[in-house]
């Protein structure tokens, strides 16, 4: 287990082993996520961002929400024009 202390200015020094393992460099953005009584420290690195690629990919035959909305609006216009 690694520990760190919060300074009087509210700063936290991340241990070097953790920084190296997770690719935390000067200027790396960090998210703090509250989960019940825990705080999750999530560095926003290229690997973290890349992990979201394809998460919303459509399955074959599935329509996107935008496509469905466009089709609904076209159907409404067609009804109004009759």
PDB file of N, CA, C and O in Angstrom, chain B, residues numbered from 101:
ATOM      1  N   UNK B 101       0.846  -1.177   0.000  1.00  0.00           N
ATOM      2  CA  UNK B 101       0.000   0.000   0.000  1.00  0.00           C
ATOM      3  C   UNK B 101       0.890   1.238   0.000  1.00  0.00           C
ATOM      4  O   UNK B 101       1.878   1.302   0.731  1.00  0.00           O
ATOM      5  N   UNK B 102       0.539   2.198  -0.809  1.00  0.00           N
ATOM      6  CA  UNK B 102       1.236   3.482  -0.846  1.00  0.00           C
ATOM      7  C   UNK B 102       0.384   4.502  -0.117  1.00  0.00           C
ATOM      8  O   UNK B 102      -0.842   4.490  -0.218  1.00  0.00           O
ATOM      9  N   UNK B 103       1.039   5.380   0.612  1.00  0.00           N
ATOM     10  CA  UNK B 103       0.314   6.446   1.291  1.00  0.00           C
ATOM     11  C   UNK B 103       0.927   7.785   0.920  1.00  0.00           C
ATOM     12  O   UNK B 103       2.078   7.868   0.492  1.00  0.00           O
ATOM     13  N   UNK B 104       0.137   8.816   1.092  1.00  0.00           N
ATOM     14  CA  UNK B 104       0.598  10.177   0.833  1.00  0.00           C
ATOM     15  C   UNK B 104      -0.138  11.084   1.817  1.00  0.00           C
ATOM     16  O   UNK B 104      -1.138  10.689   2.416  1.00  0.00           O
ATOM     17  N   UNK B 105       0.363  12.282   1.971  1.00  0.00           N
ATOM     18  CA  UNK B 105      -0.244  13.241   2.872  1.00  0.00           C
ATOM     19  C   UNK B 105      -0.692  14.460   2.073  1.00  0.00           C
ATOM     20  O   UNK B 105      -0.069  14.840   1.082  1.00  0.00           O
ATOM     21  N   UNK B 106      -1.765  15.049   2.518  1.00  0.00           N
ATOM     22  CA  UNK B 106      -2.261  16.280   1.914  1.00  0.00           C
ATOM     23  C   UNK B 106      -1.542  17.440   2.588  1.00  0.00           C
ATOM     24  O   UNK B 106      -1.460  17.497   3.815  1.00  0.00           O
ATOM     25  N   UNK B 107      -1.019  18.367   1.780  1.00  0.00           N
ATOM     26  CA  UNK B 107      -0.298  19.515   2.327  1.00  0.00           C
ATOM     27  C   UNK B 107      -1.281  20.552   2.864  1.00  0.00           C
ATOM     28  O   UNK B 107      -2.493  20.419   2.697  1.00  0.00           O
ATOM     29  N   UNK B 108      -0.746  21.581   3.506  1.00  0.00           N
ATOM     30  CA  UNK B 108      -1.594  22.650   4.045  1.00  0.00           C
ATOM     31  C   UNK B 108      -2.317  23.409   2.936  1.00  0.00           C
ATOM     32  O   UNK B 108      -3.318  24.078   3.195  1.00  0.00           O
ATOM     33  N   UNK B 109      -1.818  23.310   1.701  1.00  0.00           N
ATOM     34  CA  UNK B 109      -2.459  23.958   0.554  1.00  0.00           C
ATOM     35  C   UNK B 109      -3.454  23.031  -0.145  1.00  0.00           C
ATOM     36  O   UNK B 109      -4.015  23.393  -1.179  1.00  0.00           O
ATOM     37  N   UNK B 110      -3.675  21.841   0.410  1.00  0.00           N
ATOM     38  CA  UNK B 110      -4.623  20.902  -0.182  1.00  0.00           C
ATOM     39  C   UNK B 110      -4.034  20.080  -1.314  1.00  0.00           C
ATOM     40  O   UNK B 110      -4.769  19.409  -2.038  1.00  0.00           O
ATOM     41  N   UNK B 111      -2.718  20.124  -1.477  1.00  0.00           N
ATOM     42  CA  UNK B 111      -2.073  19.371  -2.542  1.00  0.00           C
ATOM     43  C   UNK B 111      -1.749  17.961  -2.077  1.00  0.00           C
ATOM     44  O   UNK B 111      -1.520  17.707  -0.895  1.00  0.00           O
ATOM     45  N   UNK B 112      -1.737  17.056  -3.041  1.00  0.00           N
ATOM     46  CA  UNK B 112      -1.461  15.654  -2.760  1.00  0.00           C
ATOM     47  C   UNK B 112      -0.336  15.202  -3.683  1.00  0.00           C
ATOM     48  O   UNK B 112      -0.409  15.398  -4.896  1.00  0.00           O
ATOM     49  N   UNK B 113       0.695  14.604  -3.119  1.00  0.00           N
ATOM     50  CA  UNK B 113       1.810  14.101  -3.919  1.00  0.00           C
ATOM     51  C   UNK B 113       1.560  12.627  -4.196  1.00  0.00           C
ATOM     52  O   UNK B 113       1.443  11.821  -3.272  1.00  0.00           O
ATOM     53  N   UNK B 114       1.479  12.281  -5.477  1.00  0.00           N
ATOM     54  CA  UNK B 114       1.247  10.891  -5.874  1.00  0.00           C
ATOM     55  C   UNK B 114       2.595  10.174  -5.860  1.00  0.00           C
ATOM     56  O   UNK B 114       3.550  10.656  -6.469  1.00  0.00           O
ATOM     57  N   UNK B 115       2.692   9.042  -5.183  1.00  0.00           N
ATOM     58  CA  UNK B 115       3.962   8.311  -5.135  1.00  0.00           C
ATOM     59  C   UNK B 115       4.473   7.976  -6.544  1.00  0.00           C
ATOM     60  O   UNK B 115       3.687   7.680  -7.444  1.00  0.00           O
ATOM     61  N   UNK B 116       5.791   8.026  -6.720  1.00  0.00           N
ATOM     62  CA  UNK B 116       6.399   7.845  -8.041  1.00  0.00           C
ATOM     63  C   UNK B 116       6.053   6.501  -8.665  1.00  0.00           C
ATOM     64  O   UNK B 116       5.871   6.424  -9.880  1.00  0.00           O
ATOM     65  N   UNK B 117       5.958   5.445  -7.874  1.00  0.00           N
ATOM     66  CA  UNK B 117       5.611   4.132  -8.422  1.00  0.00           C
ATOM     67  C   UNK B 117       4.232   4.166  -9.072  1.00  0.00           C
ATOM     68  O   UNK B 117       4.029   3.584 -10.137  1.00  0.00           O
ATOM     69  N   UNK B 118       3.296   4.839  -8.437  1.00  0.00           N
ATOM     70  CA  UNK B 118       1.934   4.969  -8.980  1.00  0.00           C
ATOM     71  C   UNK B 118       1.957   5.828 -10.240  1.00  0.00           C
ATOM     72  O   UNK B 118       1.310   5.491 -11.231  1.00  0.00           O
ATOM     73  N   UNK B 119       2.703   6.945 -10.208  1.00  0.00           N
ATOM     74  CA  UNK B 119       2.787   7.818 -11.391  1.00  0.00           C
ATOM     75  C   UNK B 119       3.326   7.068 -12.594  1.00  0.00           C
ATOM     76  O   UNK B 119       2.794   7.189 -13.698  1.00  0.00           O
ATOM     77  N   UNK B 120       4.391   6.287 -12.381  1.00  0.00           N
ATOM     78  CA  UNK B 120       4.986   5.523 -13.495  1.00  0.00           C
ATOM     79  C   UNK B 120       4.009   4.469 -14.017  1.00  0.00           C
ATOM     80  O   UNK B 120       3.839   4.313 -15.226  1.00  0.00           O
ATOM     81  N   UNK B 121       3.380   3.760 -13.108  1.00  0.00           N
ATOM     82  CA  UNK B 121       2.480   2.670 -13.521  1.00  0.00           C
ATOM     83  C   UNK B 121       1.300   3.168 -14.346  1.00  0.00           C
ATOM     84  O   UNK B 121       0.887   2.510 -15.300  1.00  0.00           O
ATOM     85  N   UNK B 122       0.757   4.327 -13.985  1.00  0.00           N
ATOM     86  CA  UNK B 122      -0.434   4.834 -14.651  1.00  0.00           C
ATOM     87  C   UNK B 122      -0.159   5.966 -15.636  1.00  0.00           C
ATOM     88  O   UNK B 122      -1.090   6.583 -16.152  1.00  0.00           O
ATOM     89  N   UNK B 123       1.115   6.238 -15.897  1.00  0.00           N
ATOM     90  CA  UNK B 123       1.469   7.242 -16.903  1.00  0.00           C
ATOM     91  C   UNK B 123       1.087   8.659 -16.525  1.00  0.00           C
ATOM     92  O   UNK B 123       0.749   9.468 -17.390  1.00  0.00           O
ATOM     93  N   UNK B 124       1.139   8.963 -15.238  1.00  0.00           N
ATOM     94  CA  UNK B 124       0.798  10.313 -14.769  1.00  0.00           C
ATOM     95  C   UNK B 124       2.036  11.190 -14.881  1.00  0.00           C
ATOM     96  O   UNK B 124       3.062  10.934 -14.251  1.00  0.00           O
ATOM     97  N   UNK B 125       1.913  12.231 -15.699  1.00  0.00           N
ATOM     98  CA  UNK B 125       3.019  13.168 -15.926  1.00  0.00           C
ATOM     99  C   UNK B 125       2.573  14.563 -15.529  1.00  0.00           C
ATOM    100  O   UNK B 125       1.380  14.787 -15.329  1.00  0.00           O
ATOM    101  N   UNK B 126       3.497  15.507 -15.408  1.00  0.00           N
ATOM    102  CA  UNK B 126       3.079  16.873 -15.090  1.00  0.00           C
ATOM    103  C   UNK B 126       2.040  17.363 -16.105  1.00  0.00           C
ATOM    104  O   UNK B 126       2.234  17.240 -17.315  1.00  0.00           O
ATOM    105  N   UNK B 127       0.950  17.913 -15.603  1.00  0.00           N
ATOM    106  CA  UNK B 127      -0.118  18.414 -16.463  1.00  0.00           C
ATOM    107  C   UNK B 127      -1.220  17.402 -16.730  1.00  0.00           C
ATOM    108  O   UNK B 127      -2.221  17.745 -17.358  1.00  0.00           O
ATOM    109  N   UNK B 128      -1.063  16.154 -16.269  1.00  0.00           N
ATOM    110  CA  UNK B 128      -2.108  15.144 -16.469  1.00  0.00           C
ATOM    111  C   UNK B 128      -3.338  15.532 -15.665  1.00  0.00           C
ATOM    112  O   UNK B 128      -3.246  15.816 -14.471  1.00  0.00           O
ATOM    113  N   UNK B 129      -4.484  15.542 -16.323  1.00  0.00           N
ATOM    114  CA  UNK B 129      -5.745  15.839 -15.636  1.00  0.00           C
ATOM    115  C   UNK B 129      -6.144  14.616 -14.809  1.00  0.00           C
ATOM    116  O   UNK B 129      -5.923  13.476 -15.217  1.00  0.00           O
ATOM    117  N   UNK B 130      -6.729  14.871 -13.650  1.00  0.00           N
ATOM    118  CA  UNK B 130      -7.145  13.794 -12.757  1.00  0.00           C
ATOM    119  C   UNK B 130      -8.598  14.023 -12.361  1.00  0.00           C
ATOM    120  O   UNK B 130      -8.972  15.129 -11.970  1.00  0.00           O
ATOM    121  N   UNK B 131      -9.415  12.983 -12.462  1.00  0.00           N
ATOM    122  CA  UNK B 131     -10.799  13.037 -12.004  1.00  0.00           C
ATOM    123  C   UNK B 131     -10.876  12.390 -10.625  1.00  0.00           C
ATOM    124  O   UNK B 131     -10.227  11.377 -10.365  1.00  0.00           O
ATOM    125  N   UNK B 132     -11.674  12.983  -9.752  1.00  0.00           N
ATOM    126  CA  UNK B 132     -11.959  12.398  -8.451  1.00  0.00           C
ATOM    127  C   UNK B 132     -13.427  11.987  -8.469  1.00  0.00           C
ATOM    128  O   UNK B 132     -14.311  12.832  -8.609  1.00  0.00           O
ATOM    129  N   UNK B 133     -13.682  10.702  -8.327  1.00  0.00           N
ATOM    130  CA  UNK B 133     -15.038  10.170  -8.393  1.00  0.00           C
ATOM    131  C   UNK B 133     -15.433   9.695  -7.000  1.00  0.00           C
ATOM    132  O   UNK B 133     -14.716   8.918  -6.370  1.00  0.00           O
ATOM    133  N   UNK B 134     -16.580  10.170  -6.529  1.00  0.00           N
ATOM    134  CA  UNK B 134     -17.080   9.745  -5.217  1.00  0.00           C
ATOM    135  C   UNK B 134     -17.944   8.505  -5.400  1.00  0.00           C
ATOM    136  O   UNK B 134     -18.875   8.500  -6.206  1.00  0.00           O
ATOM    137  N   UNK B 135     -17.634   7.466  -4.656  1.00  0.00           N
ATOM    138  CA  UNK B 135     -18.432   6.237  -4.657  1.00  0.00           C
ATOM    139  C   UNK B 135     -18.715   5.860  -3.215  1.00  0.00           C
ATOM    140  O   UNK B 135     -17.901   5.218  -2.551  1.00  0.00           O
ATOM    141  N   UNK B 136     -19.861   6.262  -2.752  1.00  0.00           N
ATOM    142  CA  UNK B 136     -20.193   6.017  -1.349  1.00  0.00           C
ATOM    143  C   UNK B 136     -19.218   6.756  -0.453  1.00  0.00           C
ATOM    144  O   UNK B 136     -19.116   7.982  -0.511  1.00  0.00           O
ATOM    145  N   UNK B 137     -18.499   6.006   0.380  1.00  0.00           N
ATOM    146  CA  UNK B 137     -17.541   6.633   1.282  1.00  0.00           C
ATOM    147  C   UNK B 137     -16.108   6.527   0.757  1.00  0.00           C
ATOM    148  O   UNK B 137     -15.153   6.703   1.514  1.00  0.00           O
ATOM    149  N   UNK B 138     -15.960   6.237  -0.543  1.00  0.00           N
ATOM    150  CA  UNK B 138     -14.630   6.138  -1.161  1.00  0.00           C
ATOM    151  C   UNK B 138     -14.434   7.239  -2.190  1.00  0.00           C
ATOM    152  O   UNK B 138     -15.396   7.769  -2.744  1.00  0.00           O
ATOM    153  N   UNK B 139     -13.184   7.571  -2.435  1.00  0.00           N
ATOM    154  CA  UNK B 139     -12.816   8.517  -3.492  1.00  0.00           C
ATOM    155  C   UNK B 139     -11.943   7.748  -4.480  1.00  0.00           C
ATOM    156  O   UNK B 139     -10.941   7.144  -4.095  1.00  0.00           O
ATOM    157  N   UNK B 140     -12.327   7.774  -5.750  1.00  0.00           N
ATOM    158  CA  UNK B 140     -11.530   7.124  -6.789  1.00  0.00           C
ATOM    159  C   UNK B 140     -10.756   8.199  -7.527  1.00  0.00           C
ATOM    160  O   UNK B 140     -11.328   9.186  -7.991  1.00  0.00           O
ATOM    161  N   UNK B 141      -9.475   8.002  -7.629  1.00  0.00           N
ATOM    162  CA  UNK B 141      -8.531   8.922  -8.264  1.00  0.00           C
ATOM    163  C   UNK B 141      -8.278   8.368  -9.667  1.00  0.00           C
ATOM    164  O   UNK B 141      -7.603   7.347  -9.805  1.00  0.00           O
ATOM    165  N   UNK B 142      -8.809   9.024 -10.720  1.00  0.00           N
ATOM    166  CA  UNK B 142      -8.718   8.502 -12.079  1.00  0.00           C
ATOM    167  C   UNK B 142      -7.931   9.467 -12.961  1.00  0.00           C
ATOM    168  O   UNK B 142      -8.453  10.517 -13.336  1.00  0.00           O
ATOM    169  N   UNK B 143      -6.672   9.127 -13.303  1.00  0.00           N
ATOM    170  CA  UNK B 143      -5.937   9.989 -14.226  1.00  0.00           C
ATOM    171  C   UNK B 143      -6.538   9.893 -15.622  1.00  0.00           C
ATOM    172  O   UNK B 143      -6.861   8.801 -16.091  1.00  0.00           O
ATOM    173  N   UNK B 144      -6.685  11.028 -16.281  1.00  0.00           N
ATOM    174  CA  UNK B 144      -7.238  11.064 -17.633  1.00  0.00           C
ATOM    175  C   UNK B 144      -6.063  11.048 -18.610  1.00  0.00           C
ATOM    176  O   UNK B 144      -5.557  12.090 -19.027  1.00  0.00           O
ATOM    177  N   UNK B 145      -5.649   9.836 -18.958  1.00  0.00           N
ATOM    178  CA  UNK B 145      -4.530   9.646 -19.874  1.00  0.00           C
ATOM    179  C   UNK B 145      -5.057   9.202 -21.235  1.00  0.00           C
ATOM    180  O   UNK B 145      -6.248   8.923 -21.376  1.00  0.00           O
ATOM    181  N   UNK B 146      -4.195   9.134 -22.223  1.00  0.00           N
ATOM    182  CA  UNK B 146      -4.570   8.673 -23.562  1.00  0.00           C
ATOM    183  C   UNK B 146      -5.179   7.268 -23.488  1.00  0.00           C
ATOM    184  O   UNK B 146      -6.158   6.984 -24.178  1.00  0.00           O
ATOM    185  N   UNK B 147      -4.614   6.395 -22.666  1.00  0.00           N
ATOM    186  CA  UNK B 147      -5.128   5.038 -22.526  1.00  0.00           C
ATOM    187  C   UNK B 147      -6.547   5.045 -21.960  1.00  0.00           C
ATOM    188  O   UNK B 147      -7.396   4.269 -22.398  1.00  0.00           O
ATOM    189  N   UNK B 148      -6.802   5.915 -20.994  1.00  0.00           N
ATOM    190  CA  UNK B 148      -8.140   6.016 -20.404  1.00  0.00           C
ATOM    191  C   UNK B 148      -9.138   6.475 -21.456  1.00  0.00           C
ATOM    192  O   UNK B 148     -10.226   5.911 -21.569  1.00  0.00           O
ATOM    193  N   UNK B 149      -8.778   7.485 -22.221  1.00  0.00           N
ATOM    194  CA  UNK B 149      -9.666   7.993 -23.273  1.00  0.00           C
ATOM    195  C   UNK B 149      -9.883   6.935 -24.342  1.00  0.00           C
ATOM    196  O   UNK B 149     -11.011   6.739 -24.794  1.00  0.00           O
ATOM    197  N   UNK B 150      -8.820   6.249 -24.753  1.00  0.00           N
ATOM    198  CA  UNK B 150      -8.938   5.205 -25.775  1.00  0.00           C
ATOM    199  C   UNK B 150      -9.824   4.056 -25.320  1.00  0.00           C
ATOM    200  O   UNK B 150     -10.411   3.367 -26.154  1.00  0.00           O
ATOM    201  N   UNK B 151      -9.934   3.836 -24.009  1.00  0.00           N
ATOM    202  CA  UNK B 151     -10.764   2.737 -23.509  1.00  0.00           C
ATOM    203  C   UNK B 151     -12.243   2.953 -23.824  1.00  0.00           C
ATOM    204  O   UNK B 151     -13.029   2.007 -23.762  1.00  0.00           O
ATOM    205  N   UNK B 152     -12.633   4.181 -24.161  1.00  0.00           N
ATOM    206  CA  UNK B 152     -14.029   4.467 -24.490  1.00  0.00           C
ATOM    207  C   UNK B 152     -14.336   4.297 -25.976  1.00  0.00           C
ATOM    208  O   UNK B 152     -15.502   4.330 -26.367  1.00  0.00           O
ATOM    209  N   UNK B 153     -13.320   4.118 -26.801  1.00  0.00           N
ATOM    210  CA  UNK B 153     -13.544   3.969 -28.236  1.00  0.00           C
ATOM    211  C   UNK B 153     -14.428   2.760 -28.506  1.00  0.00           C
ATOM    212  O   UNK B 153     -14.155   1.662 -28.022  1.00  0.00           O
ATOM    213  N   UNK B 154     -15.467   2.963 -29.267  1.00  0.00           N
ATOM    214  CA  UNK B 154     -16.355   1.880 -29.646  1.00  0.00           C
ATOM    215  C   UNK B 154     -17.407   1.521 -28.618  1.00  0.00           C
ATOM    216  O   UNK B 154     -18.189   0.596 -28.840  1.00  0.00           O
ATOM    217  N   UNK B 155     -17.449   2.228 -27.499  1.00  0.00           N
ATOM    218  CA  UNK B 155     -18.397   1.879 -26.443  1.00  0.00           C
ATOM    219  C   UNK B 155     -19.847   2.073 -26.895  1.00  0.00           C
ATOM    220  O   UNK B 155     -20.745   1.371 -26.429  1.00  0.00           O
ATOM    221  N   UNK B 156     -20.073   3.028 -27.807  1.00  0.00           N
ATOM    222  CA  UNK B 156     -21.429   3.296 -28.280  1.00  0.00           C
ATOM    223  C   UNK B 156     -21.647   2.792 -29.705  1.00  0.00           C
ATOM    224  O   UNK B 156     -22.574   3.231 -30.385  1.00  0.00           O
ATOM    225  N   UNK B 157     -20.808   1.886 -30.149  1.00  0.00           N
ATOM    226  CA  UNK B 157     -20.902   1.351 -31.494  1.00  0.00           C
ATOM    227  C   UNK B 157     -22.229   0.616 -31.668  1.00  0.00           C
ATOM    228  O   UNK B 157     -22.656  -0.145 -30.800  1.00  0.00           O
ATOM    229  N   UNK B 158     -22.871   0.862 -32.812  1.00  0.00           N
ATOM    230  CA  UNK B 158     -24.161   0.239 -33.086  1.00  0.00           C
ATOM    231  C   UNK B 158     -23.988  -1.207 -33.519  1.00  0.00           C
ATOM    232  O   UNK B 158     -23.001  -1.574 -34.156  1.00  0.00           O
ATOM    233  N   UNK B 159     -24.970  -2.014 -33.159  1.00  0.00           N
ATOM    234  CA  UNK B 159     -24.982  -3.405 -33.591  1.00  0.00           C
ATOM    235  C   UNK B 159     -25.575  -3.458 -34.999  1.00  0.00           C
ATOM    236  O   UNK B 159     -26.307  -2.548 -35.390  1.00  0.00           O
ATOM    237  N   UNK B 160     -25.272  -4.502 -35.765  1.00  0.00           N
ATOM    238  CA  UNK B 160     -25.836  -4.609 -37.125  1.00  0.00           C
ATOM    239  C   UNK B 160     -27.360  -4.506 -37.105  1.00  0.00           C
ATOM    240  O   UNK B 160     -28.030  -5.163 -36.307  1.00  0.00           O
ATOM    241  N   UNK B 161     -27.891  -3.674 -37.992  1.00  0.00           N
ATOM    242  CA  UNK B 161     -29.338  -3.485 -38.094  1.00  0.00           C
ATOM    243  C   UNK B 161     -29.907  -2.475 -37.117  1.00  0.00           C
ATOM    244  O   UNK B 161     -31.092  -2.150 -37.192  1.00  0.00           O
ATOM    245  N   UNK B 162     -29.097  -1.976 -36.208  1.00  0.00           N
ATOM    246  CA  UNK B 162     -29.554  -1.019 -35.219  1.00  0.00           C
ATOM    247  C   UNK B 162     -29.425   0.390 -35.780  1.00  0.00           C
ATOM    248  O   UNK B 162     -28.466   0.692 -36.491  1.00  0.00           O
ATOM    249  N   UNK B 163     -30.396   1.261 -35.460  1.00  0.00           N
ATOM    250  CA  UNK B 163     -30.365   2.644 -35.930  1.00  0.00           C
ATOM    251  C   UNK B 163     -29.871   3.545 -34.807  1.00  0.00           C
ATOM    252  O   UNK B 163     -30.128   3.291 -33.630  1.00  0.00           O
ATOM    253  N   UNK B 164     -29.162   4.596 -35.186  1.00  0.00           N
ATOM    254  CA  UNK B 164     -28.707   5.558 -34.187  1.00  0.00           C
ATOM    255  C   UNK B 164     -29.896   6.403 -33.732  1.00  0.00           C
ATOM    256  O   UNK B 164     -30.909   6.484 -34.426  1.00  0.00           O
ATOM    257  N   UNK B 165     -29.770   7.019 -32.586  1.00  0.00           N
ATOM    258  CA  UNK B 165     -30.833   7.874 -32.061  1.00  0.00           C
ATOM    259  C   UNK B 165     -31.091   9.044 -33.002  1.00  0.00           C
ATOM    260  O   UNK B 165     -32.231   9.484 -33.151  1.00  0.00           O
ATOM    261  N   UNK B 166     -30.048   9.542 -33.630  1.00  0.00           N
ATOM    262  CA  UNK B 166     -30.197  10.649 -34.577  1.00  0.00           C
ATOM    263  C   UNK B 166     -30.990  10.195 -35.791  1.00  0.00           C
ATOM    264  O   UNK B 166     -31.883  10.904 -36.256  1.00  0.00           O
ATOM    265  N   UNK B 167     -30.665   9.010 -36.306  1.00  0.00           N
ATOM    266  CA  UNK B 167     -31.376   8.483 -37.473  1.00  0.00           C
ATOM    267  C   UNK B 167     -32.857   8.272 -37.155  1.00  0.00           C
ATOM    268  O   UNK B 167     -33.718   8.587 -37.977  1.00  0.00           O
ATOM    269  N   UNK B 168     -33.156   7.742 -35.973  1.00  0.00           N
ATOM    270  CA  UNK B 168     -34.547   7.547 -35.575  1.00  0.00           C
ATOM    271  C   UNK B 168     -35.279   8.872 -35.473  1.00  0.00           C
ATOM    272  O   UNK B 168     -36.428   8.980 -35.902  1.00  0.00           O
ATOM    273  N   UNK B 169     -34.631   9.880 -34.913  1.00  0.00           N
ATOM    274  CA  UNK B 169     -35.241  11.204 -34.787  1.00  0.00           C
ATOM    275  C   UNK B 169     -35.527  11.803 -36.158  1.00  0.00           C
ATOM    276  O   UNK B 169     -36.601  12.361 -36.381  1.00  0.00           O
ATOM    277  N   UNK B 170     -34.574  11.691 -37.075  1.00  0.00           N
ATOM    278  CA  UNK B 170     -34.786  12.214 -38.426  1.00  0.00           C
ATOM    279  C   UNK B 170     -35.953  11.504 -39.121  1.00  0.00           C
ATOM    280  O   UNK B 170     -36.754  12.147 -39.800  1.00  0.00           O
ATOM    281  N   UNK B 171     -36.047  10.208 -38.956  1.00  0.00           N
ATOM    282  CA  UNK B 171     -37.150   9.459 -39.561  1.00  0.00           C
ATOM    283  C   UNK B 171     -38.488   9.853 -38.945  1.00  0.00           C
ATOM    284  O   UNK B 171     -39.484   9.978 -39.658  1.00  0.00           O
ATOM    285  N   UNK B 172     -38.520  10.051 -37.624  1.00  0.00           N
ATOM    286  CA  UNK B 172     -39.754  10.480 -36.951  1.00  0.00           C
ATOM    287  C   UNK B 172     -40.194  11.844 -37.445  1.00  0.00           C
ATOM    288  O   UNK B 172     -41.379  12.060 -37.702  1.00  0.00           O
ATOM    289  N   UNK B 173     -39.264  12.754 -37.579  1.00  0.00           N
ATOM    290  CA  UNK B 173     -39.606  14.101 -38.054  1.00  0.00           C
ATOM    291  C   UNK B 173     -40.091  14.072 -39.495  1.00  0.00           C
ATOM    292  O   UNK B 173     -41.019  14.796 -39.855  1.00  0.00           O
ATOM    293  N   UNK B 174     -39.466  13.239 -40.319  1.00  0.00           N
ATOM    294  CA  UNK B 174     -39.910  13.114 -41.713  1.00  0.00           C
ATOM    295  C   UNK B 174     -41.333  12.564 -41.752  1.00  0.00           C
ATOM    296  O   UNK B 174     -42.144  13.023 -42.556  1.00  0.00           O
ATOM    297  N   UNK B 175     -41.651  11.593 -40.900  1.00  0.00           N
ATOM    298  CA  UNK B 175     -43.000  11.024 -40.846  1.00  0.00           C
ATOM    299  C   UNK B 175     -44.002  12.078 -40.376  1.00  0.00           C
ATOM    300  O   UNK B 175     -45.116  12.142 -40.895  1.00  0.00           O
ATOM    301  N   UNK B 176     -43.622  12.902 -39.401  1.00  0.00           N
ATOM    302  CA  UNK B 176     -44.508  13.966 -38.915  1.00  0.00           C
ATOM    303  C   UNK B 176     -44.772  14.997 -40.006  1.00  0.00           C
ATOM    304  O   UNK B 176     -45.906  15.444 -40.176  1.00  0.00           O
ATOM    305  N   UNK B 177     -43.725  15.379 -40.751  1.00  0.00           N
ATOM    306  CA  UNK B 177     -43.907  16.343 -41.848  1.00  0.00           C
ATOM    307  C   UNK B 177     -44.839  15.774 -42.903  1.00  0.00           C
ATOM    308  O   UNK B 177     -45.672  16.490 -43.458  1.00  0.00           O
ATOM    309  N   UNK B 178     -44.696  14.487 -43.178  1.00  0.00           N
ATOM    310  CA  UNK B 178     -45.531  13.834 -44.176  1.00  0.00           C
ATOM    311  C   UNK B 178     -47.008  13.872 -43.743  1.00  0.00           C
ATOM    312  O   UNK B 178     -47.896  14.111 -44.561  1.00  0.00           O
ATOM    313  N   UNK B 179     -47.253  13.634 -42.451  1.00  0.00           N
ATOM    314  CA  UNK B 179     -48.625  13.678 -41.923  1.00  0.00           C
ATOM    315  C   UNK B 179     -49.201  15.079 -42.020  1.00  0.00           C
ATOM    316  O   UNK B 179     -50.370  15.255 -42.364  1.00  0.00           O
ATOM    317  N   UNK B 180     -48.365  16.090 -41.710  1.00  0.00           N
ATOM    318  CA  UNK B 180     -48.823  17.476 -41.751  1.00  0.00           C
ATOM    319  C   UNK B 180     -49.146  17.921 -43.170  1.00  0.00           C
ATOM    320  O   UNK B 180     -50.056  18.726 -43.370  1.00  0.00           O
ATOM    321  N   UNK B 181     -48.420  17.415 -44.152  1.00  0.00           N
ATOM    322  CA  UNK B 181     -48.617  17.817 -45.536  1.00  0.00           C
ATOM    323  C   UNK B 181     -49.833  17.154 -46.170  1.00  0.00           C
ATOM    324  O   UNK B 181     -50.242  17.565 -47.255  1.00  0.00           O
ATOM    325  N   UNK B 182     -50.421  16.157 -45.546  1.00  0.00           N
ATOM    326  CA  UNK B 182     -51.593  15.465 -46.099  1.00  0.00           C
ATOM    327  C   UNK B 182     -52.848  16.205 -45.796  1.00  0.00           C
ATOM    328  O   UNK B 182     -53.931  15.768 -46.185  1.00  0.00           O
TER     329      UNK B 182
END
